Amino acid sequence: MSKRDYYEVLGISKSASKDEIKKAYRKLSKKYHPDINKEADAADKFKEIKESYEVLSDDQKRAQYDQFGHVDPNQGFGGGGGDFNGFGGFEDIFNTFFGGGGGGRRRDPNAPRAGADLQYTMTVGFEEAAFGKETDIEIPKEEECDTCHGSGAKPGTKPETCSHCKGAGQLNVEQDTPFGRIVNRRVCHHCNGTGKYIKEKCGTCGGVGKVQKRRKIHVKIPAGIDDGQQLRVSGQGEPGINGGPSGDLYIVFHVRSHEFFERNGEDIYCEMPITFAQAALGDEIEVPTLHGKVKLKVPAGTQTGTKFRLRGKGIQNVRGYGVGDQHILVKVVTPSKLTEKQKDLLREFADISGQVPDEQHESFFNKVKRAFTGE
């Protein structure tokens, strides 16, 4: 099968910006990461997504891909060394269209390759996210087998060169077409593209060369981390292949909600109840913040819904670009139970103001009962 269009893989248009490409990659890579998605084709989809992003996120590679597609222009018509029997240049192009895997360069199966990235979701408290902390986490990850040291072979033995592909990891399949004889290169199914054959497999890892372990990692959570943001821990992913570098660990944070505060970016929001007397006469009240209690002056005549701001009492920007503010919304609380003295004072106040209320002594349910019974 020929490769799918990279733009189609990421679900974006050819005019997509770098931010759109990055956003699409993050969404799809999380969805199809083999450690999260257990579907049979998840690993292949993840590999396809990663390859598409590596090309489209690089300006030079993207420009080359937009012009030539999956065909490598450096393997094209130059040099004059190809003919329709050997296909020195044409072979690479026809391989692309007729299932040869695209491109004439043979990938060395024994070349170093980087390990896969890992993702870990961490739940932290509201204050922990605001101020940061250091902690240890345990993650399941594949590590090199201590018994065979990653070779996959039984101790005292070693992998042998695959006799079918001669260590190339690929097989050439010839077929005649109207265009001439075409040579397709396919992954050797005898060694699965490794170029090696393990006659006596390691009893610990079963010939894989890796074992599943739980590893403790010390993590520094930066102050100001927000819900959904992620932290990259370099070199803590899966180990590399054939001596290649390890992948990275991406920690995605989930921040618990707070019973009093709400967060928007670096700013904190909260509601503060005050009495009618405080609102009418003014007062100095204590307001809780993440940094401790502070005094707030409420002017006389403050209306419910009035907003106040405490500068610098919010959350530090995760990249160190300043600190947010705390916004306070005051709510005037109407008392539900009054003593007779309190009622008399309020009636006197209403009388002086010229706003005598029409007090309703009957309950709502008594009015409804009388309406239906005619009593």
Beta strands, then each sheet from edge to edge (+ up, - down):
strand 1: 118-124
strand 2: 133-144
strand 3: 160-161
strand 4: 170-177
strand 5: 180-187
strand 6: 196-197
strand 7: 210-221
strand 8: 230-233
strand 9: 249-255
strand 10: 262-264
strand 11: 267-275
strand 12: 283-289
strand 13: 292-298
strand 14: 307-310
strand 15: 326-333
sheet 1: 1+ 9+ 8-
sheet 2: 2+ 7-
sheet 3: 3+ 6-
sheet 4: 4+ 5-
sheet 5: 10+ 11- 15- 14+
sheet 6: 12+ 13-
end
